[in-house]
């Protein structure tokens, strides 16, 4: 198999060739047909998260080890299975749930492996999708995509799952009656727009500094797009939302976006943060109860939610999000495009013949 690995932080990826792994027990070997390039991959390549005020969180201190094959948005064809695998067809395409836990603790037993403190996620703690093959530890992590293109399906493993889980944290009645303010029109943001629409949302108002992404947001179904530099932004957003803002989803996660989101919320409003851009905020504690405000983080989603999401996509026949395909050999180019902010929609790595 061929993979493109992080061998040193912030250095070009290294092409590595090794024998294909052979699945045993519950394991499944996937020939990767599509692997999404996520902004989290950029944090992994950098090796840190920005905590603001000059502080950082080291990925190596959290258990990440090099060399590492990154990539966690994986869809592909099953080509071999272990001797204990049932209900998985060789030759069939699946999307892979990558957010594995230890499988033994009470959190995992509740079905929330993504919240396990001993996570073993693909592309972070296990070899991931910047490769032509990946060994999946258990067949239960495969979700049948039917006739869906692997290129469409792959981003649902993170971009789709993360935004779906965030949207599901908003009161359904609020979602159906109130416009959602959304920070960010990158891969996460465009996915959120499509899913809010599919779930019967009242509308989406988008904020993004890159005017090149405004057209993509409108095409995805946003009602309006604003620049953060817009004069009187908070007032204009409230007006566009119908007078008050009940729900904010932040796909950026900077100190500025979170603070603006909080300033927007009405009494009883809710901010769900997805993005990991980094920074720091100061919160006056009395405002939390006085505004009955909810500020909630969300981390990807669980396997059940990915299954629900794939079912929703099939039921609503959702169109693919805007993607740019490139061969696996261009994985480092894709990372640089994310770092430079030039990527529109989702970049997806595919075999060179795709």
C-alpha positions as CSV (number, residue, x, y, z in Angstrom):
1,X,0.0,0.0,0.0
2,X,1.0,3.6,-0.5
3,X,0.4,6.3,2.1
4,X,1.4,10.0,2.5
5,X,2.6,10.4,6.1
6,X,3.5,13.1,8.6
7,X,7.0,12.3,9.7
8,X,7.8,15.7,11.0
9,X,5.4,18.4,12.1
10,X,4.9,21.2,9.5
11,X,7.1,19.4,7.0
12,X,6.0,18.0,3.6
13,X,4.2,14.7,3.7
14,X,6.4,11.6,2.9
15,X,5.3,8.9,0.4
16,X,5.6,5.6,2.1
17,X,5.2,2.1,0.6
18,X,4.5,-1.0,2.6
19,X,2.6,-4.4,2.2
20,X,-1.2,-4.3,2.5
21,X,-2.3,-5.2,6.0
22,X,-4.2,-8.4,6.3
23,X,-7.5,-8.3,8.3
24,X,-8.1,-10.7,11.1
25,X,-11.0,-11.2,13.5
26,X,-13.5,-8.3,13.2
27,X,-11.1,-6.2,11.0
28,X,-11.9,-5.0,7.4
29,X,-9.5,-3.9,4.7
30,X,-10.8,-1.0,2.6
31,X,-9.5,0.2,-0.7
32,X,-9.9,3.9,-0.4
33,X,-11.8,5.6,-3.2
34,X,-12.2,9.0,-1.6
35,X,-10.6,10.7,1.4
36,X,-11.7,14.2,2.5
37,X,-9.1,16.8,3.6
38,X,-10.4,18.3,6.8
39,X,-9.3,21.4,8.6
40,X,-8.5,19.2,11.6
41,X,-5.8,17.6,9.5
42,X,-4.1,21.0,9.4
43,X,-4.1,21.2,13.2
44,X,-2.7,17.6,13.3
45,X,0.0,18.5,10.8
46,X,0.9,21.6,12.8
47,X,0.8,19.5,16.0
48,X,-1.0,22.1,18.1
49,X,-4.2,23.9,18.9
50,X,-4.1,27.6,19.7
51,X,-5.5,28.2,23.2
52,X,-5.1,32.0,23.0
53,X,-3.0,34.3,25.3
54,X,0.1,32.6,23.9
55,X,-0.9,29.1,25.1
56,X,-1.1,26.0,22.9
57,X,-2.3,22.4,23.3
58,X,0.2,19.8,21.9
59,X,-1.2,16.9,19.9
60,X,1.9,14.9,20.9
61,X,1.0,15.4,24.6
62,X,-2.5,14.1,23.8
63,X,-0.9,10.8,22.5
64,X,-0.4,11.4,18.8
65,X,2.7,9.7,17.5
66,X,4.7,10.1,14.3
67,X,5.0,8.9,11.6
68,X,1.2,9.2,11.1
69,X,-1.0,8.7,8.1
70,X,-3.6,11.5,8.5
71,X,-7.1,11.6,7.1
72,X,-10.4,10.6,8.7
73,X,-13.1,11.2,6.0
74,X,-12.8,7.8,4.3
75,X,-15.1,6.0,1.8
76,X,-14.1,3.0,-0.2
77,X,-14.5,-0.6,-1.2
78,X,-14.2,-3.6,1.1
79,X,-11.6,-5.9,-0.4
80,X,-10.9,-8.3,2.5
81,X,-12.5,-9.2,5.9
82,X,-11.4,-11.0,9.0
83,X,-12.8,-14.4,9.9
84,X,-15.3,-13.0,12.5
85,X,-16.9,-10.4,10.2
86,X,-20.5,-10.7,9.3
87,X,-23.0,-8.6,7.3
88,X,-20.3,-6.9,5.3
89,X,-20.0,-7.5,1.6
90,X,-16.6,-7.7,-0.2
91,X,-16.8,-5.5,-3.2
92,X,-19.3,-3.1,-1.7
93,X,-18.7,0.6,-0.9
94,X,-19.0,2.0,2.6
95,X,-18.2,5.2,4.5
96,X,-16.0,4.6,7.5
97,X,-16.9,6.0,11.0
98,X,-13.4,7.1,12.2
99,X,-14.1,8.3,15.8
100,X,-13.2,5.1,17.7
101,X,-13.0,4.9,21.4
102,X,-11.6,2.2,23.6
103,X,-14.8,0.2,23.2
104,X,-14.9,-0.9,26.8
105,X,-15.7,2.1,29.0
106,X,-19.2,3.2,30.0
107,X,-19.0,6.1,27.6
108,X,-18.4,3.7,24.7
109,X,-21.0,1.4,25.9
110,X,-23.5,4.3,25.8
111,X,-22.6,4.7,22.1
112,X,-20.6,7.9,22.5
113,X,-17.2,6.6,21.4
114,X,-16.3,10.1,20.1
115,X,-16.3,11.3,23.7
116,X,-14.1,8.4,25.0
117,X,-11.1,9.7,27.0
118,X,-8.9,7.0,25.4
119,X,-9.8,7.7,21.8
120,X,-8.3,5.8,19.0
121,X,-9.5,7.8,16.0
122,X,-8.4,7.0,12.5
123,X,-6.0,9.5,11.1
124,X,-5.0,10.7,14.6
125,X,-4.1,7.7,16.7
126,X,-4.3,5.0,14.0
127,X,-3.3,5.2,10.3
128,X,-5.9,7.1,8.3
129,X,-7.1,8.0,4.8
130,X,-4.2,9.7,3.0
131,X,-3.5,6.3,1.6
132,X,-4.8,3.8,-1.0
133,X,-5.9,1.3,1.7
134,X,-6.9,1.5,5.4
135,X,-7.4,-1.3,8.0
136,X,-10.6,-0.7,9.9
137,X,-10.5,-2.3,13.4
138,X,-14.1,-3.4,13.4
139,X,-16.7,-4.0,10.7
140,X,-19.4,-2.2,12.8
141,X,-17.7,1.1,11.9
142,X,-18.8,0.7,8.2
143,X,-22.0,2.5,7.0
144,X,-23.5,1.3,3.8
145,X,-23.7,4.2,1.2
146,X,-25.7,2.2,-1.4
147,X,-25.3,3.8,-4.8
148,X,-23.9,7.1,-3.4
149,X,-20.6,8.2,-4.9
150,X,-17.7,7.6,-2.5
151,X,-16.6,11.2,-3.3
152,X,-19.9,12.5,-2.0
153,X,-20.0,10.1,1.0
154,X,-16.4,10.6,2.4
155,X,-17.0,14.1,3.8
156,X,-20.0,12.9,5.8
157,X,-17.6,11.1,8.1
158,X,-16.5,14.4,9.7
159,X,-17.8,17.5,7.9
160,X,-21.3,16.1,7.6
161,X,-21.3,14.3,10.9
162,X,-19.9,17.2,12.9
163,X,-22.4,19.7,11.6
164,X,-25.3,17.2,11.8
165,X,-24.5,16.6,15.5
166,X,-24.3,20.4,16.1
167,X,-27.6,21.1,14.4
168,X,-29.3,18.3,16.3
169,X,-28.3,20.1,19.5
170,X,-30.6,23.0,18.6
171,X,-34.2,22.8,19.7
172,X,-36.1,21.4,16.7
173,X,-38.9,24.0,17.1
174,X,-36.3,26.8,17.2
175,X,-34.6,25.3,14.1
176,X,-37.9,25.2,12.2
177,X,-39.0,28.7,13.3
178,X,-35.9,30.8,13.6
179,X,-33.0,31.6,11.2
180,X,-29.6,30.2,12.2
181,X,-26.6,32.4,12.1
182,X,-23.6,30.5,10.8
183,X,-19.9,31.5,11.1
184,X,-17.8,30.1,8.3
185,X,-18.5,29.1,4.7
186,X,-15.7,26.5,4.3
187,X,-16.3,22.7,4.1
188,X,-18.1,22.6,7.4
189,X,-20.2,25.7,6.8
190,X,-21.4,24.6,3.3
191,X,-22.3,21.2,4.8
192,X,-24.2,22.9,7.6
193,X,-26.2,25.0,5.2
194,X,-27.3,22.0,3.2
195,X,-28.2,20.0,6.3
196,X,-30.2,22.8,8.0
197,X,-32.2,23.0,4.8
198,X,-32.8,19.2,4.7
199,X,-33.9,19.2,8.3
200,X,-36.6,21.9,7.6
201,X,-34.7,24.8,9.0
202,X,-36.2,28.3,8.6
203,X,-33.0,29.7,6.9
204,X,-29.3,30.4,7.3
205,X,-27.4,33.6,7.6
206,X,-23.7,33.2,6.9
207,X,-20.7,35.3,8.0
208,X,-17.4,34.8,6.3
209,X,-14.5,37.2,5.5
210,X,-13.6,35.6,2.2
211,X,-15.8,37.0,-0.5
212,X,-14.8,34.1,-2.8
213,X,-16.8,31.8,-0.6
214,X,-19.9,34.0,-0.5
215,X,-21.2,32.7,-3.8
216,X,-20.6,29.1,-2.7
217,X,-22.7,29.7,0.5
218,X,-25.5,31.2,-1.5
219,X,-25.4,28.3,-4.0
220,X,-25.6,25.9,-1.1
221,X,-28.8,27.6,0.1
222,X,-27.8,30.4,2.5
223,X,-30.4,33.2,2.6
224,X,-27.8,35.9,3.0
225,X,-24.0,36.2,3.5
226,X,-22.2,38.9,5.4
227,X,-18.6,40.0,5.8
228,X,-17.5,40.3,9.4
229,X,-16.2,43.8,8.5
230,X,-19.8,44.9,7.7
231,X,-20.7,48.1,9.5
232,X,-23.3,47.5,12.2
233,X,-23.0,43.7,11.6
234,X,-24.8,42.7,14.8
235,X,-27.7,44.9,14.1
236,X,-28.0,43.9,10.4
237,X,-27.9,40.2,11.4
238,X,-30.6,40.6,14.0
239,X,-32.7,42.4,11.4
240,X,-32.2,39.7,8.8
241,X,-33.0,37.1,11.4
242,X,-36.4,38.7,12.2
243,X,-35.4,40.9,15.1
244,X,-33.6,38.4,17.4
245,X,-31.1,35.6,17.0
246,X,-32.0,32.3,18.8
247,X,-29.3,30.0,17.4
248,X,-25.7,30.4,16.3
249,X,-23.4,27.7,14.9
250,X,-19.8,28.6,14.9
251,X,-17.7,26.6,12.3
252,X,-14.7,28.9,12.9
253,X,-14.2,29.0,16.6
254,X,-12.0,32.0,17.0
255,X,-12.3,34.4,20.0
256,X,-13.8,37.0,17.7
257,X,-16.5,34.7,16.2
258,X,-17.5,33.3,19.6
259,X,-17.8,36.7,21.1
260,X,-19.8,38.1,18.2
261,X,-22.1,35.0,18.4
262,X,-22.7,35.6,22.1
263,X,-23.5,39.3,21.5
264,X,-26.1,38.2,18.9
265,X,-28.0,35.9,21.1
266,X,-31.4,36.8,22.5
267,X,-32.6,35.6,26.0
268,X,-32.6,31.9,25.9
269,X,-30.4,31.7,22.8
270,X,-27.9,29.0,22.0
271,X,-24.4,29.0,20.5
272,X,-22.9,25.7,19.4
273,X,-19.2,25.8,18.6
274,X,-17.7,23.4,16.1
275,X,-14.6,25.2,14.8
276,X,-11.1,24.9,16.4
277,X,-9.5,28.0,14.9
278,X,-8.2,29.0,18.3
279,X,-8.2,32.0,20.7
280,X,-9.6,33.1,24.0
281,X,-12.8,34.8,25.3
282,X,-13.8,36.5,28.5
283,X,-17.3,35.8,29.8
284,X,-19.1,37.9,32.4
285,X,-20.6,35.1,34.4
286,X,-23.9,36.9,35.4
287,X,-24.9,37.1,31.7
288,X,-25.1,33.3,31.4
289,X,-28.1,33.0,33.8
290,X,-29.5,36.5,33.1
291,X,-29.7,35.7,29.4
292,X,-30.4,32.0,30.0
293,X,-27.8,31.6,27.3
294,X,-26.3,28.2,26.3
295,X,-22.7,28.1,25.0
296,X,-22.0,24.5,24.0
297,X,-19.1,22.7,22.3
298,X,-19.6,19.8,20.1
299,X,-17.0,17.2,19.0
300,X,-17.8,15.3,15.8
301,X,-20.6,12.8,16.5
302,X,-21.3,9.2,17.3
303,X,-21.8,6.2,15.1
304,X,-25.6,6.4,15.4
305,X,-25.6,9.9,14.1
306,X,-23.5,9.0,11.1
307,X,-26.0,6.2,10.3
308,X,-28.9,8.8,10.7
309,X,-27.1,11.2,8.5
310,X,-26.4,8.8,5.6
311,X,-30.1,7.7,5.8
312,X,-31.1,11.4,5.6
313,X,-28.9,12.1,2.6
314,X,-30.5,9.1,0.8
315,X,-34.0,10.0,1.8
316,X,-33.7,13.7,0.8
317,X,-31.5,12.8,-2.2
318,X,-29.1,15.6,-1.2
319,X,-26.8,16.8,-3.9
320,X,-23.0,16.5,-3.2
321,X,-21.3,19.5,-1.6
322,X,-18.9,21.5,-3.7
323,X,-15.7,19.4,-3.9
324,X,-12.3,19.6,-5.6
325,X,-10.8,16.2,-6.4
326,X,-7.1,15.5,-6.6
327,X,-4.9,12.4,-6.5
328,X,-3.5,11.1,-3.2
329,X,-0.1,12.3,-4.3
330,X,-1.4,15.9,-4.0
331,X,-2.3,15.5,-0.3
332,X,0.3,18.0,0.8
333,X,-0.9,20.5,-1.8
334,X,-4.4,20.2,-0.4
335,X,-3.1,20.9,3.2
336,X,-1.3,24.0,2.0
337,X,-4.5,25.2,0.3
338,X,-6.3,24.9,3.6
339,X,-3.5,26.7,5.4
340,X,-3.6,29.5,2.9
341,X,-7.4,29.7,2.9
342,X,-7.8,29.1,-0.8
343,X,-9.8,25.9,-0.7
344,X,-13.5,26.3,-1.7
345,X,-15.8,23.6,-0.4
346,X,-14.2,20.2,0.4
347,X,-11.0,18.9,-1.1
348,X,-11.2,15.1,-1.7
349,X,-8.2,12.8,-2.4
350,X,-8.9,10.0,-4.9
351,X,-7.0,7.3,-6.7
352,X,-5.1,8.7,-9.7
353,X,-7.4,7.0,-12.1
354,X,-10.6,8.5,-10.6
